[in-house]
């Protein structure tokens, strides 16, 4: 067994380096905060801000993606709210722009820095909300379709277009009031389109060699930690074999699995959330 663990340790370390390399080009959920003097305009012409579709969900976009029961960023866990009805909160707003322009948001939409959108850590996606700049009284309606900001003491991250309408792109931050709109209120477990159900897994390792992944799978199965699967999807351009436990039902089950894996000296597993395209919701 010590020899097996050493072999697995070396293989997992190699797999971890491959995972880091594969993830290096992916957008992170943490949005940078723009300050004075940082240009955010692409070209010389500034397009008009694009208002969100109202009411929320009326555009037919999926409600489910981006709404797992919980998720983790930089070691901190965030629980997605059951619904957005009655939500009112004051706090600091920041904004994000060209670094994320054209990339996917947390609920699968394409981020447009000129559209009236925003990111919030826990409101269900999408949620329409009224945001008021408490410094000048200006108010707008945004579609919350992304996760963030994960910088301490920040309440909401607005698109460049939304921040421009509120008049704080130069300052970088401002105090705001955020009010979820009744017409745009959605539930994290509400009606979803096909393929939007989300599954949670505890990922224990990622390997370039299938045999190493199968060896870890057998070891975990022998310890009875739960259903152990190997995820391999060459269509995404990844050659890795990912060893995962799950799907798990909730945070309690995930924590129990994580504790068992840690006791086996296999390190702390990574929370992975994926859409279940094989079981569409009705």
C-alpha positions as CSV (number, residue, x, y, z in Angstrom):
1,X,0.0,0.0,0.0
2,X,2.8,2.6,0.7
3,X,4.2,1.9,-2.7
4,X,0.7,2.3,-4.3
5,X,0.2,5.6,-2.4
6,X,3.6,6.9,-3.6
7,X,2.7,6.0,-7.2
8,X,-0.7,7.6,-7.0
9,X,0.9,10.7,-5.3
10,X,3.3,11.1,-8.2
11,X,0.6,10.6,-10.8
12,X,-1.8,12.9,-9.1
13,X,0.9,15.6,-8.9
14,X,1.4,15.3,-12.6
15,X,-2.3,15.4,-13.2
16,X,-2.6,18.5,-11.0
17,X,0.0,20.3,-13.1
18,X,-2.0,19.4,-16.2
19,X,-5.2,20.7,-14.6
20,X,-3.5,24.0,-13.7
21,X,-2.2,24.3,-17.3
22,X,-5.6,23.5,-18.7
23,X,-7.3,26.0,-16.5
24,X,-4.8,28.8,-17.1
25,X,-6.8,30.2,-20.0
26,X,-10.2,29.9,-18.5
27,X,-12.0,32.9,-17.1
28,X,-12.1,33.0,-13.3
29,X,-15.2,34.0,-11.3
30,X,-13.3,36.8,-9.5
31,X,-13.7,40.0,-11.4
32,X,-11.0,42.6,-11.3
33,X,-12.0,46.0,-9.9
34,X,-11.3,48.9,-12.3
35,X,-10.1,52.2,-11.0
36,X,-9.5,55.7,-12.4
37,X,-7.5,55.9,-15.5
38,X,-8.1,52.3,-16.7
39,X,-9.6,52.5,-20.2
40,X,-12.5,50.2,-20.7
41,X,-13.7,51.3,-24.2
42,X,-13.0,49.1,-27.2
43,X,-12.3,51.4,-30.2
44,X,-13.3,55.0,-30.3
45,X,-17.1,54.8,-30.3
46,X,-19.0,54.0,-27.1
47,X,-22.1,51.9,-27.9
48,X,-25.3,52.8,-26.0
49,X,-26.1,50.7,-22.9
50,X,-28.3,47.8,-23.7
51,X,-31.2,47.3,-21.3
52,X,-32.0,43.8,-19.9
53,X,-35.0,41.8,-21.0
54,X,-38.0,42.3,-18.7
55,X,-39.5,40.6,-16.9
56,X,-36.7,38.2,-15.9
57,X,-37.0,35.0,-17.8
58,X,-39.3,36.5,-20.5
59,X,-36.5,36.1,-23.0
60,X,-36.7,32.4,-22.7
61,X,-33.1,32.0,-21.4
62,X,-32.5,29.1,-19.0
63,X,-33.1,29.7,-15.3
64,X,-31.2,26.8,-14.0
65,X,-27.5,27.2,-14.9
66,X,-25.4,29.0,-12.2
67,X,-27.7,27.9,-9.4
68,X,-26.1,24.9,-7.6
69,X,-27.1,24.7,-3.9
70,X,-23.6,26.0,-3.1
71,X,-20.2,26.7,-4.7
72,X,-16.7,27.4,-3.5
73,X,-14.3,30.2,-4.6
74,X,-10.8,30.6,-3.2
75,X,-11.7,28.3,-0.3
76,X,-14.9,30.1,0.7
77,X,-18.3,28.5,0.4
78,X,-21.3,30.5,-0.9
79,X,-24.9,29.3,-0.6
80,X,-27.3,30.3,-3.5
81,X,-30.5,31.8,-2.2
82,X,-33.7,29.9,-2.7
83,X,-35.3,32.9,-4.4
84,X,-34.9,36.6,-4.9
85,X,-38.3,37.8,-3.6
86,X,-38.0,40.7,-1.2
87,X,-34.3,41.1,-1.5
88,X,-33.1,44.6,-0.6
89,X,-29.5,45.4,0.5
90,X,-27.0,48.3,0.5
91,X,-23.3,47.9,-0.1
92,X,-20.4,48.7,-2.3
93,X,-20.6,48.2,-6.1
94,X,-17.7,47.8,-8.4
95,X,-17.6,47.1,-12.1
96,X,-15.8,44.8,-14.7
97,X,-15.3,45.3,-18.4
98,X,-13.1,44.4,-21.3
99,X,-11.2,41.5,-19.6
100,X,-14.5,39.5,-19.6
101,X,-16.1,40.9,-22.7
102,X,-17.4,38.0,-24.9
103,X,-16.8,35.4,-22.2
104,X,-19.5,33.1,-20.7
105,X,-21.2,34.3,-17.5
106,X,-22.0,31.8,-14.7
107,X,-25.4,31.0,-16.2
108,X,-24.1,30.5,-19.7
109,X,-24.9,33.8,-21.3
110,X,-22.3,35.8,-23.1
111,X,-21.0,38.8,-21.2
112,X,-21.4,42.1,-23.0
113,X,-19.6,44.9,-21.2
114,X,-22.1,47.4,-22.7
115,X,-25.3,45.6,-21.6
116,X,-27.1,46.3,-18.3
117,X,-26.0,43.3,-16.4
118,X,-24.4,42.5,-13.1
119,X,-22.8,39.8,-10.9
120,X,-23.9,38.8,-7.4
121,X,-22.6,36.1,-5.1
122,X,-25.9,34.4,-4.0
123,X,-29.0,35.7,-5.8
124,X,-30.4,33.1,-8.2
125,X,-29.6,33.5,-11.8
126,X,-31.0,35.3,-13.6
127,X,-32.6,38.0,-11.4
128,X,-33.6,41.5,-12.5
129,X,-32.8,44.2,-9.9
130,X,-33.0,47.9,-9.5
131,X,-29.6,49.4,-8.6
132,X,-29.5,52.9,-7.2
133,X,-26.3,54.9,-6.8
134,X,-26.6,56.4,-3.3
135,X,-24.0,59.1,-4.1
136,X,-26.0,60.7,-6.9
137,X,-29.5,59.2,-6.9
138,X,-29.2,57.6,-10.4
139,X,-31.0,54.3,-10.8
140,X,-31.0,51.6,-13.4
141,X,-32.4,48.1,-13.9
142,X,-29.9,45.2,-14.5
143,X,-30.0,41.5,-15.2
144,X,-27.9,39.6,-12.7
145,X,-26.5,36.7,-14.7
146,X,-23.0,36.2,-13.2
147,X,-21.3,35.3,-9.9
148,X,-19.0,37.8,-8.0
149,X,-17.6,40.0,-6.8
150,X,-15.3,38.0,-4.5
151,X,-13.3,40.9,-3.2
152,X,-14.0,41.6,0.5
153,X,-16.9,43.9,1.3
154,X,-18.2,44.2,-2.3
155,X,-21.9,43.6,-2.8
156,X,-22.4,43.6,-6.6
157,X,-20.2,43.8,-9.7
158,X,-21.8,45.8,-12.5
159,X,-21.0,45.7,-16.2
160,X,-19.1,48.7,-17.7
161,X,-22.3,49.9,-19.3
162,X,-24.3,49.8,-16.1
163,X,-21.5,51.5,-14.1
164,X,-21.4,54.2,-16.8
165,X,-25.1,54.8,-16.5
166,X,-24.7,55.2,-12.7
167,X,-21.8,57.5,-13.1
168,X,-18.9,55.8,-11.2
169,X,-16.6,54.3,-13.9
170,X,-13.9,56.8,-13.0
171,X,-14.2,56.3,-9.2
172,X,-14.3,52.5,-9.6
173,X,-16.7,51.9,-6.7
174,X,-19.7,53.5,-5.1
175,X,-22.4,52.8,-2.5
176,X,-25.6,51.4,-4.0
177,X,-28.9,49.9,-3.0
178,X,-29.9,46.7,-4.7
179,X,-33.6,45.7,-4.9
180,X,-34.7,42.5,-6.6
181,X,-37.7,43.2,-8.8
182,X,-40.9,41.1,-8.3
183,X,-41.4,40.7,-12.0
184,X,-37.9,39.4,-12.4
185,X,-37.8,37.2,-9.3
186,X,-36.9,33.6,-10.0
187,X,-36.3,30.6,-7.9
188,X,-33.1,28.6,-8.0
189,X,-35.3,25.4,-8.3
190,X,-37.8,27.0,-10.6
191,X,-38.8,25.9,-14.1
192,X,-35.7,25.2,-16.3
193,X,-35.1,24.4,-19.9
194,X,-33.8,21.0,-21.0
195,X,-30.3,20.2,-19.8
196,X,-30.1,22.9,-17.1
197,X,-30.2,20.6,-14.0
198,X,-26.9,20.8,-12.1
199,X,-24.9,17.9,-10.6
200,X,-22.3,18.2,-7.9
201,X,-19.2,16.0,-7.6
202,X,-16.2,15.8,-5.3
203,X,-13.2,15.5,-7.7
204,X,-10.3,13.6,-6.0
205,X,-7.8,13.5,-8.8
206,X,-7.0,14.1,-12.5
207,X,-4.6,11.9,-14.5
208,X,-3.1,11.8,-17.9
209,X,-3.0,8.0,-17.7
210,X,-6.3,6.1,-17.6
211,X,-4.7,3.2,-15.6
212,X,-3.8,5.6,-12.7
213,X,-7.3,7.0,-12.6
214,X,-8.7,3.4,-12.5
215,X,-6.3,2.5,-9.6
216,X,-7.5,5.5,-7.6
217,X,-11.1,4.6,-8.4
218,X,-10.6,1.1,-7.1
219,X,-9.0,2.4,-3.9
220,X,-11.9,4.8,-3.2
221,X,-14.4,2.0,-3.9
222,X,-12.7,-0.3,-1.5
223,X,-13.1,2.4,1.2
224,X,-16.8,2.7,0.4
225,X,-16.8,6.5,0.1
226,X,-19.6,6.5,-2.5
227,X,-20.2,6.1,-6.2
228,X,-16.8,6.7,-7.9
229,X,-16.8,7.7,-11.6
230,X,-14.1,8.5,-14.1
231,X,-14.9,11.5,-16.3
232,X,-13.2,11.8,-19.6
233,X,-14.3,14.1,-22.4
234,X,-11.9,14.4,-25.3
235,X,-14.4,16.6,-27.1
236,X,-13.5,19.5,-24.8
237,X,-9.9,19.2,-25.8
238,X,-8.8,17.7,-22.5
239,X,-6.9,14.4,-22.3
240,X,-7.3,14.1,-18.5
241,X,-9.1,11.3,-16.7
242,X,-10.9,12.9,-13.7
243,X,-11.8,10.7,-10.7
244,X,-15.0,12.0,-9.1
245,X,-17.3,10.9,-6.3
246,X,-21.0,11.6,-6.8
247,X,-23.2,13.1,-7.7
248,X,-23.7,14.4,-4.2
249,X,-27.1,15.6,-2.9
250,X,-26.1,18.5,-0.7
251,X,-23.4,20.2,1.3
252,X,-23.7,17.7,4.2
253,X,-22.9,14.7,1.9
254,X,-20.1,16.6,0.2
255,X,-18.5,17.5,3.5
256,X,-18.7,13.9,4.7
257,X,-17.0,12.7,1.5
258,X,-14.3,15.4,1.7
259,X,-13.5,14.3,5.3
260,X,-13.3,10.7,4.3
261,X,-10.9,11.5,1.4
262,X,-8.8,13.6,3.6
263,X,-8.5,10.8,6.1
264,X,-7.2,8.6,3.3
265,X,-4.4,11.2,2.8
266,X,-5.5,11.9,-0.7
267,X,-5.8,15.6,-0.2
268,X,-8.8,17.9,-0.2
269,X,-11.2,17.1,-3.1
270,X,-12.4,19.9,-5.5
271,X,-16.1,20.8,-5.8
272,X,-17.2,20.4,-9.4
273,X,-20.6,21.5,-10.7
274,X,-21.8,20.4,-14.1
275,X,-25.0,20.6,-16.1
276,X,-26.9,17.3,-16.5
277,X,-27.8,17.2,-20.1
278,X,-29.2,13.7,-19.9
279,X,-32.1,14.4,-17.6
280,X,-33.9,17.6,-18.6
281,X,-36.3,19.1,-16.1
282,X,-39.9,19.5,-17.0
